[in-house]
Amino acid sequence: MVAAHVLLREYLLSQLAVTSLLGTNLNGSIYAGSDLPEKFNPALGPGIQIFRAGGLNNAEIPQLIHSRVQVRVWADDEQYKIASDLYSAVFDALQGATNLTLADGTILSAEEVTGPAEMTDPDTNWVSVYGFFAVMARPN
């Protein structure tokens, strides 16, 4: 079964308003996982990290995926505007999205439920803007 964060990645990679703000890191600078790749370098441009942060599937309709997904944008030191602009583009692409049919499944709905929030990583000084989305999807 496909995961909601994987479908969101697939969809965001097709959105020019999002991809035009990304850098030249591997995988289109959009990562579906709880860890950034070891070689991620925000000096090459910002990146987007998407991962499941909770949610329960519907016991009565098992083919529906209900997930709480965190979408986190990373940018280099002091690049607050870049991080904010990229998160805004992601928000515009996802907020209220309905019935988006992709190769691996359909995003039935996506709504921001918490966010955006900002932070600076104390170890790397990279800046981050993140929020949580409630996503309902179904695999193909």
N, C-alpha and C positions, 0 to 999 in steps of 0.2 A: 504494500500500500504506500502511496506517495504521501509525503509529509507537507503540511501547509507552508512551512518555511521554504521548502524546495520550489513549490509553485510560485511563491512570491518572488523568489530569485529569478525564476524563468520569466515572469511577467516584467519585472523591473529591467531586465536586460533588453527588453523590447521597447522601452520607453526612452526616446531620444532626449526628452527634457531631463532625465536622470543620467543617462550614460554620457551625455555631453559634458557633465560636470565631474566625471570620474577621471582618474589618472591612468597610468600605464602598468599597474600591477597585474599579476596573473589572474585568470578567471574573470576578466572583465571588471575586476575590483569589487565584485559582489560575491559574498561568501555565505553559504548556508551551513552554519555550524557555530558551536558555542566558543570556539577558539579561532582567532585569526591565524592564517598560515604563518609558519615560522619566518618566512622571508618577506612578509608584508612590510612595505616601506612607505609611510605617508609622505615622504619627500617626493615620491613618484606620483603623488596625487591622493586624494581622499579615497576611502573605501567604505563599503556598506557591509555590515555583519547582521545576519538574520538567523534567529534561532528560536526554538520552541521554549516557552517559559511557563507552560502549564496548559490547562484546558482538559476537558473530558469529552470523549466521544459519546454520541448518543447510543444508549443501549438498545433502543427500539429500532433505530435505523443505523446499523453498523457501518454502512458505506459512507456516511457523512462524517467528516472530520471537523471537530470543533477544537481550535487551538488558540491559546494566548501566545502571541509571538512578539519577541522583542526585536525591534529594528534599531540598530545602532550605527551611526555614521562616525567614522574616525577621520581626523585630519591632523596635519603636522603641528608642531609647537606654535602657539599663538594664532592659529588659523581659524579663529572662531567664526568669522563671516563665511568662510568656505564651508565649514561644517553646518552652519545654520542654513545656508542656501541649499546645500544638498539635501538636508533633512526636509526642508520645505518642498523640494521637488518630489521626494519620496512620498511625503504626506499627500501632496496634490494627486499623485498617481494612484495611491491606495485608498484614500479616504472615500468611502461610499462606493467603492468599486463593486460591481455586481455582475454575475454571469460572464466571467472572463474565461473563455475556453482556450486552453493551452494544450500542448502535446501530451502532457502527463495527467491532466485533470482539469477541473473547472473550479475557479474561485467564485463561490456563490456570494460571499460578502466579505468586506474588510472594513473595520471601523476602528479608529484610534480610541482607546479606552483610558489611557494614561499617558501624559506627556505633552509636549516635549520637556525633557530635562537635560541639563548640561553638566559635564564634569571634565576634569583634567586628570589623566592617569598620573599618579604620583611617581611611578617608576620611569615612565617614558616621556612625560610632559605632553603627550598627544592629547588633543581635545576631542570631546565626544558629545554628540547630541543624540538622545535616544527617546523612544516612546514604545508603548505596548499597543498591539492591535489585536482585536478579536477577529479571528478568521474562521469562516465556515467554507469548506471545500469538499469536493468529492473526486476520487480518482476516475480516470477513464477506464 
